[in-house]
Amino acid sequence: MNKSELIDAVAETADLPKAAAARAIDAMTDAITSSLKSGNSVALVGFGSFNIKDRPARTGRNPQTGAPIQIKAARVPSFKAGKGLKDSVNS
């Protein structure tokens, strides 16, 4: 499912116009992004939680030449599915 299909599904399920559903989805993703950017986590009970993990710097290899390269440390977003989501996928 891509974003436009998600907008269609939300609009149909919530009985909203597509433009309102698109604004709601954009607002939700913006809120999650800004919360993660400021270092906070986002927990949606029954669905899952979004967190930031620190990935340390490490040495990798250039696949073409085999030469070692230094990969910078990074903060990466992660998602952990909640029990409700896991149960609904596995049933």
C-alpha positions in Angstrom: 0.0 0.0 0.0 1.4 3.4 -0.9 0.4 6.8 0.4 -2.4 7.5 -2.0 -3.9 4.1 -1.3 -3.7 4.8 2.4 -5.4 8.1 1.9 -8.2 6.4 0.0 -8.6 3.8 2.8 -8.7 6.3 5.6 -11.1 8.5 3.7 -13.5 5.6 3.1 -13.2 4.2 6.6 -13.5 7.5 8.4 -16.1 8.9 6.0 -13.9 11.9 5.2 -13.1 13.7 2.0 -9.8 12.6 0.5 -8.3 16.1 1.0 -9.1 15.9 4.8 -7.7 12.4 5.0 -4.5 13.5 3.3 -4.1 16.4 5.7 -4.7 14.1 8.7 -2.1 11.6 7.5 0.4 14.4 6.7 -0.2 15.9 10.2 0.4 12.5 11.8 3.6 11.9 10.0 4.9 15.4 10.7 4.1 15.1 14.4 5.9 11.7 14.6 8.9 13.1 12.7 9.2 16.2 14.9 8.9 14.2 18.1 11.6 11.8 17.0 13.8 14.7 15.8 13.6 16.2 19.3 14.6 12.9 20.8 11.2 11.8 22.1 9.5 8.5 21.4 6.0 8.0 20.1 3.9 5.2 21.5 0.5 4.2 19.9 -0.9 1.7 22.4 -1.8 -1.6 20.6 -0.1 -0.5 17.4 3.5 0.1 18.2 6.2 2.6 19.2 8.6 4.7 17.3 12.0 5.4 18.8 15.4 6.8 18.0 18.5 4.5 18.2 22.1 5.6 18.1 24.2 3.7 15.6 27.9 4.0 16.4 30.6 4.8 13.8 32.0 1.7 12.2 34.4 0.5 9.5 32.8 -0.9 6.4 34.1 -2.1 3.0 33.6 -0.6 -0.4 32.0 -3.5 -2.3 33.7 -2.6 -5.6 37.3 -2.2 -4.4 37.2 -3.9 -1.0 38.9 -0.9 0.5 37.9 -0.1 4.1 35.7 3.0 4.6 34.6 4.8 7.7 30.9 5.0 8.2 29.7 7.9 10.4 27.7 7.5 13.6 24.0 8.2 13.1 20.7 8.4 14.8 18.2 6.1 13.1 14.4 5.8 13.6 13.1 2.4 14.6 9.6 0.9 15.0 8.6 -1.9 17.4 5.2 -3.4 16.7 2.8 -3.6 19.6 0.9 -6.7 20.7 -2.3 -5.7 19.0 -0.6 -5.3 15.7 1.3 -8.6 16.1 -1.8 -10.5 17.0 -3.8 -9.1 14.1 -1.1 -10.0 11.6 -0.7 -13.5 12.9 -4.4 -14.4 13.1 
